Amino acid sequence: MNNALVLFKSDPDFRKELESVLSGYNVIFNESEKTDSIAPETAENTAVILGNPKADFLALCPRLKWLQLQSSGADGYVNGEINKETVLLTSATGCYGHAVSEHMAALTLALLKKLHLYRDEQAACRWQNRGQAKSIRDAVVLVIGLGDIGSGYARIMKALGSCVIGVRRSTRTKPDYVDELLLADQMEEALPRADVVALVIPGTKDTVSLISQPQLAKMKKDAIIINAGRGSAIDTEALCNALEAGTLGGAGLDVTDPEPLPPDHRLWKMENVLVTPHVAGGRYMSETYHYIMKLNLENARRFVRGETLESLVDFKTGFCFPKK
């Protein structure tokens, strides 16, 4: 009997239902992404993995047919040890939009209202006015990446009265929560107009340093940048230089490059920066956990039936195939 490995903590109800769905498999719950304790013969007979295993472990699984990632990004897997001809790769795209978009909105409002500065004053026990704040109403918000997360953030900003400009890779009908839709090669045209630039893009060769010194130079001096996709999308040193020089208003970062951010990195001490340690997604909201478990079960059902899987990753682009 082929094995199905589950490499994350789960509740009893999920385990029971998954075992029922994958009744033709020996379902092994490992409760961790660590695979050191898994015997080579177990790996050799593994056909299904739910989790994010290390690349060296995948090399031990020649019979693997389906890998269901628990992350929305598939970077590190599309060019890894997976046999692209025989393995179906699915991500958890669609499960994180609720949590991450709200986190991005919180970072945006905190920076515009200087809440991070007032928290500093509170810590110092000072009743201190930090000057003018900015409004999100009528602000121009440029959202780079209109996937599940970017669309969720765009909806929130639109509901708060912003003018939303969306950027996506392919031409599709403009959503009603976007005032203007641009393609990726038009992104830089919108940078001088934006009060807020928000990035929600995966880590691919095309997105590395998408925002660097030339792009930062085009932005307003009081604009803020929000990043909740991949830290590599922003040239960190160029960002720090712009923030220190006062040619950029601020940054709200849930992802950084490098990550984790070293203790001596200058981003930590910058007054106009808010850093959170890649916690916008994950399973820090109970709703996110339920979304991910639901996806795991739905794809397990589809897999055993031979149906098309949700959030199937295109190995050529690193993105999920668009829904038909």
C-alpha positions in Angstrom: 0.0 0.0 0.0 1.3 3.5 -0.9 1.9 6.0 1.8 0.3 9.5 2.3 2.4 11.7 4.6 0.9 14.6 6.5 3.7 16.9 7.7 1.8 19.3 9.9 -0.2 19.4 13.1 -3.9 18.7 12.7 -7.0 18.1 14.7 -8.7 14.6 15.2 -11.7 15.5 13.0 -9.4 16.3 10.1 -7.3 13.2 10.5 -10.4 11.0 10.6 -11.9 12.6 7.5 -8.6 12.4 5.6 -8.1 8.7 6.4 -11.6 8.1 5.1 -11.0 10.0 1.8 -7.5 8.4 1.3 -8.8 4.9 2.4 -6.6 3.3 -0.2 -3.4 4.8 1.3 -1.5 4.2 4.5 -1.9 7.7 6.0 1.0 8.7 8.2 0.7 11.8 10.4 4.1 13.2 11.2 2.9 16.4 12.9 6.0 18.3 11.7 7.7 19.4 8.5 10.8 17.6 9.8 11.3 14.3 8.0 14.5 13.1 9.8 12.7 10.3 11.6 10.9 9.0 8.4 12.5 5.7 7.3 13.9 5.5 3.7 11.5 2.7 2.9 8.6 4.8 4.0 9.7 7.6 1.7 10.3 5.3 -1.2 6.7 4.1 -1.0 5.2 7.6 -0.5 2.8 8.7 -3.3 1.1 11.7 -1.5 2.6 14.4 0.7 0.6 17.1 2.4 3.1 19.6 3.8 6.3 21.5 2.9 9.1 18.9 2.9 12.7 19.8 2.3 14.1 19.2 -1.2 16.5 16.5 -0.1 13.5 14.4 1.2 11.7 14.7 -2.1 14.7 13.1 -3.8 13.9 10.0 -1.6 10.3 9.7 -2.9 10.5 8.3 -6.5 6.8 7.3 -6.4 5.5 10.7 -5.4 2.4 11.6 -7.4 1.0 14.6 -5.6 2.5 17.3 -3.3 0.1 19.6 -1.5 1.9 22.6 -0.1 0.6 24.4 2.9 2.0 27.7 1.7 0.6 29.9 -1.1 4.0 30.3 -2.7 5.7 27.4 -4.5 9.1 28.9 -5.0 11.7 26.4 -3.9 9.6 23.5 -5.4 9.0 24.4 -9.1 12.8 24.1 -9.8 13.5 21.5 -7.1 13.7 17.8 -6.9 10.2 17.2 -8.2 9.6 15.2 -11.4 7.6 17.7 -13.3 6.3 15.0 -15.7 4.7 12.7 -13.0 4.0 14.9 -9.9 1.1 17.2 -9.4 2.1 20.2 -7.3 -0.6 22.2 -5.6 -0.3 25.2 -3.2 -2.5 26.8 -0.6 -3.3 29.8 -2.8 -6.7 31.1 -1.9 -6.4 30.3 1.8 -4.4 33.3 3.0 -6.2 36.2 1.4 -8.4 36.9 4.4 -5.6 37.0 7.0 -2.8 38.7 4.9 -5.0 41.3 3.3 -6.2 42.4 6.8 -2.6 42.5 8.1 -1.6 44.6 5.1 -4.5 47.0 5.7 -3.4 47.3 9.4 0.2 48.1 8.4 -1.1 50.7 5.9 -3.3 52.5 8.4 -0.7 52.3 11.2 1.9 54.0 9.0 -0.5 56.7 7.7 -1.8 57.4 11.2 1.7 57.1 12.8 0.5 54.5 15.3 3.9 52.9 15.3 5.4 56.3 16.5 2.8 56.7 19.2 3.6 53.2 20.4 7.2 54.3 20.7 6.1 57.3 22.7 3.9 55.1 24.9 6.9 52.8 25.6 8.9 55.9 26.7 5.9 57.2 28.8 5.8 60.5 26.7 2.6 62.4 25.9 4.0 63.6 22.6 2.3 64.9 19.4 3.9 63.3 16.3 2.5 65.8 13.8 0.3 65.4 10.7 -1.3 62.1 9.7 -2.6 61.1 6.3 -6.0 59.9 5.1 -6.6 56.6 3.2 -9.7 58.2 1.6 -8.9 59.4 -1.9 -5.3 58.1 -1.6 -4.0 56.3 -4.7 -3.1 52.7 -3.8 -1.1 50.7 -6.3 -1.5 47.0 -5.7 1.1 44.9 -7.5 -0.3 41.3 -7.7 -4.0 40.8 -7.9 -4.2 37.2 -6.7 -6.3 36.1 -3.7 -4.3 38.3 -1.2 -3.9 41.3 -3.4 -7.5 41.3 -4.4 -8.5 41.1 -0.7 -6.4 44.0 0.1 -7.7 46.0 -2.9 -11.2 45.4 -1.8 -10.5 46.8 1.7 -8.7 49.8 0.4 -11.5 50.5 -2.1 -14.1 50.2 0.7 -12.1 52.7 2.7 -12.4 55.2 -0.2 -9.0 54.8 -1.9 -8.5 55.0 -5.6 -7.1 51.5 -6.4 -4.8 50.7 -9.3 -4.2 47.0 -9.8 -1.3 45.3 -11.6 -1.4 41.8 -12.9 0.5 39.6 -15.4 -2.3 38.8 -17.8 -5.2 40.7 -19.4 -8.5 40.0 -17.7 -11.7 41.9 -17.0 -11.2 44.7 -14.6 -12.7 43.8 -11.2 -15.2 46.3 -9.7 -12.9 46.9 -6.7 -10.2 48.3 -8.9 -10.4 51.7 -10.5 -7.7 51.1 -13.0 -6.1 47.8 -14.2 -2.5 47.7 -15.6 -0.3 44.9 -16.9 3.1 44.2 -15.3 5.0 46.2 -17.9 3.0 49.3 -17.1 3.7 49.2 -13.3 6.4 51.9 -13.3 4.1 54.3 -15.0 1.9 54.3 -12.0 4.6 54.6 -9.3 4.8 58.5 -9.4 1.0 58.6 -8.7 0.8 56.2 -5.8 0.5 57.2 -2.1 0.7 53.5 -1.2 2.5 50.8 -3.1 1.6 47.3 -2.0 3.4 44.2 -3.2 1.8 40.7 -3.0 3.8 38.7 -5.5 5.5 35.3 -5.3 9.3 34.7 -5.4 10.3 34.0 -9.0 13.2 35.0 -11.2 11.0 37.8 -12.7 10.1 39.3 -9.3 13.5 39.5 -7.7 14.3 43.2 -7.0 11.2 44.3 -8.8 11.4 47.4 -6.7 14.9 48.8 -6.5 16.6 52.2 -6.7 15.2 53.3 -10.1 11.6 52.4 -9.0 12.0 53.9 -5.6 13.2 57.1 -7.2 10.0 57.4 -9.1 7.8 57.3 -6.0 6.5 60.3 -4.0 8.7 61.4 -1.1 5.8 60.8 1.4 4.6 57.5 -0.2 4.7 54.3 1.8 5.5 50.7 0.6 3.8 47.6 1.9 5.3 44.1 1.3 3.6 40.9 2.3 4.6 38.6 -0.6 8.3 37.8 -0.8 11.1 39.9 0.7 13.2 39.4 -2.5 10.7 41.6 -4.4 12.3 44.7 -2.9 16.0 45.5 -3.0 16.5 45.9 0.8 19.6 48.1 0.6 18.0 50.4 -1.9 14.9 50.6 0.3 17.0 51.5 3.4 18.9 54.1 1.5 15.6 55.8 0.3 14.2 55.7 3.8 17.3 57.1 5.4 17.5 59.8 2.7 13.9 60.9 3.3 12.9 60.2 -0.3 10.3 57.7 0.8 7.8 58.1 3.6 7.8 54.7 5.2 7.6 50.9 4.8 5.4 48.2 6.3 7.1 44.8 5.9 5.9 41.4 6.8 8.6 39.8 4.6 12.2 40.9 4.3 15.4 40.0 2.4 17.3 38.5 4.2 14.8 36.6 6.4 14.9 36.4 9.3 16.1 39.9 9.5 19.5 39.9 11.4 19.5 41.7 14.8 22.0 44.3 13.6 20.1 45.2 10.4 19.4 48.9 10.0 15.7 48.3 9.2 15.1 47.5 12.9 16.0 51.0 14.1 14.3 53.0 11.4 11.5 55.2 12.8 9.5 55.1 9.6 9.4 51.3 9.3 7.1 48.7 10.7 8.4 45.1 10.6 6.4 42.0 11.5 8.2 38.6 11.3 6.3 36.9 8.4 3.2 36.4 10.5 0.5 37.8 8.2 -0.2 34.4 6.9 0.6 31.1 8.5 -2.0 29.7 10.8 -2.1 32.6 13.2 -5.8 33.1 12.5 -8.2 30.2 13.2 -10.0 31.0 9.9 -6.8 30.4 7.9 -6.4 26.9 9.5 -9.9 25.9 8.5 -9.4 27.2 4.9 -6.2 25.2 4.5 -7.7 22.0 6.0 -10.8 22.4 3.7 -8.4 22.7 0.7 -6.4 19.6 1.7 -9.6 17.5 2.0 -11.1 18.8 -1.2 -7.9 18.1 -3.2 -7.6 14.7 -1.6 -11.1 13.9 -2.9 -10.3 15.2 -6.3 -7.0 13.3 -6.4 -8.5 9.9 -5.7 -11.2 10.6 -8.3 -8.7 11.7 -10.9 -10.2 15.2 -11.1 -8.4 18.5 -11.7 -7.0 19.8 -8.4 -7.5 23.2 -6.9 -4.5 25.6 -6.9 -2.5 23.5 -9.3 0.9 25.1 -9.9 2.3 25.8 -13.3 5.9 24.7 -13.2 6.8 27.1 -16.0 5.7 30.3 -14.2 5.6 29.3 -10.5 2.0 30.6 -10.4 -1.2 28.6 -10.1 -3.1 28.0 -13.3 -6.0 30.5 -13.5 -9.4 29.1 -12.7 -11.6 28.4 -15.8 
